[in-house]
Structures are given as structure tokens and as C-alpha cells.
Amino acid sequence: MLNRPLKNRLMIVAFAGGLTLTSCSSAKEVAYFQNIEEQILLSEQLKTSINYEPIIGVDDRLSITVSALDPNGAAPFNLPAVSYLQPGESTASVVPNLRSYLVGADGCIDFPIIGKIKVIGLTKLELVDLLKTQISAYLNMPLVNIEFMNYRVSVLGEVNKPGSIIVSTDRLSLLDALAMAGDLTIYGERSNILLIRDSGGKREFHRFDLTDSQIFVSPYFYLRQNDVVYVEPNRPRQKNAKFSQTDQFNLSLVSVVVSAASVIASLLIALLIK
């Protein structure tokens, strides 16, 4: 028979081994970019330039401001200020308009002096160059500034803060969006994240695997305006959703009772071994 010190060591080793196996299994399901070392070896691939500039589409709302050394000469190319009544006030106040242009179904905007301009499919910088060229016929050395007024993405599902995210820059990656949504919950399925994109009136679908570092070279890694990111629940979460709150409470109670019984059985076995 084994002496008591040896038995105790064997029990400790078995317990530690069980914890190690459990932690390894959890890490494989939760850790991001698990094969990053493979991608480091392909560093040239990771250095490939990916175009992240958003493309102008139908129903986009653009803020366009024209300026020049001659402010009076630039004024006709800007939308005028508007007057409106503030709630509870009897006199109108004049405030600068947001200078927003809605891209129509034909992909065009109506620009002052110049008229209708087709903007669909252009990047912001391409539209800046186009406007500069056309405005230069009327104004010396014009400066054009363009911003998206509707650049937002939605993150839904198993994240800590689901909802719409207003983007103030032209560059937003999938990881940025997930970070702004508070990261995935422990119940989020990290290997099957869905991206839904409206591209020219057609729906595009793409799936990401956060455990695979290949996402860094994906053409969908950088998001566009109105993209929707959905994090679906993992299998344990889906199974739990099938039960009512009462059922879940009963299952939790049974789990506690079983755990307590296991501890008591372990203590009895230890006493018998003595």
C-alpha cells in the first residue's frame, strides 16, 4: 500500500493535471490570433497595403466645405446658413448649416454653381480632386474639405455594449469596432463573427475567425459605413437559452448539490484511506 505522503502527492498531481487540461481547453476557445507566429513568418504578406478608404454610396450624407484666400469668392460654393426658432424662443437665430449633401438614387449630388455631380463609387479624396478641378474654373486655389455625416457601424450580439458606433475617422477596423463595443462576452463565438455589408444595393456576407490571424490580411478587415457586425452566441449560451429562468435556477441548484456531494465523497475517501 502507498504511504500517506505519497498518496497526498498523487492527489495533488491529479488535481493540478485536471486544472491544466481545463485551462488549456478554455484558452483554445477564447484566445485571439492563436497562429500569429505563422503570420510573422509571412511578414511581407502582412505588410500588404489594404485600402481602407470608405466608398461613397447611395444615401450617404456628405459635408462639403469650400474655402479660399477670397472668402467672398468661396461663399457661393457653400450651403447658406439657415434661420430657425429654438424651442421656447420667439426670435430666430442664424446658425451655420451642416452643409450636408444627400447622395441620390442616381449616385449624384447637386452642387452649387457646378450642378449635378456623380459621386457614387468615389473615395473622399477622389471627390476632393474632382471638385477642386471644377471649382478652379471659378475660384483661384480652392480648398475642399469632405466628411461623411453618416459613417456609423452597428455591433450586435454577444458583446458587452451592443449598438451603433459613430465613426469620426475614415479608418475603422473590425477590432476597433469590437473594442468600442466593449469586446466579446465570454459567451461570444470567436470563430464565427458575421459581417453584413450593403454594397450597391446588394448584401455581402463575410465571416471572421478571431482565433486565426488571417483576419489581418482580409479585404473586409476595415469596415465601411453602415456595416453590421454580429457576434453569435457559442454553444453553451445557445443551450442555456433553451431553458427558462426557473429551469436555469434548478440546473444551478443541482450543480451546487452535485459539487457539494463530490466534496463530501472526496473527504470520506480521504478518511477511509487513513
Secondary structure by P-SEA (a helix, b strand, c coil): cccaaaaaaaaaaaaaaaaaaaaaaaaaacccccaaaaaaaaccccccccccbbbbcccbbbbbbbbccccccccccbbbbbbbbcccccbbbbbbcccccccccccccccccccccccccccaaaaaaaaaaaacccccbbbbbbbbccbbbbbbcccccbbbbbbccccccaaaaaaaaccccccccccbbbbbbbcccbbbbbbbcccccccccccccccccbbbbbbbbcaaaaaaaaccaaaaaaaaaaaaaaaaaaaaaaaaaaaaac
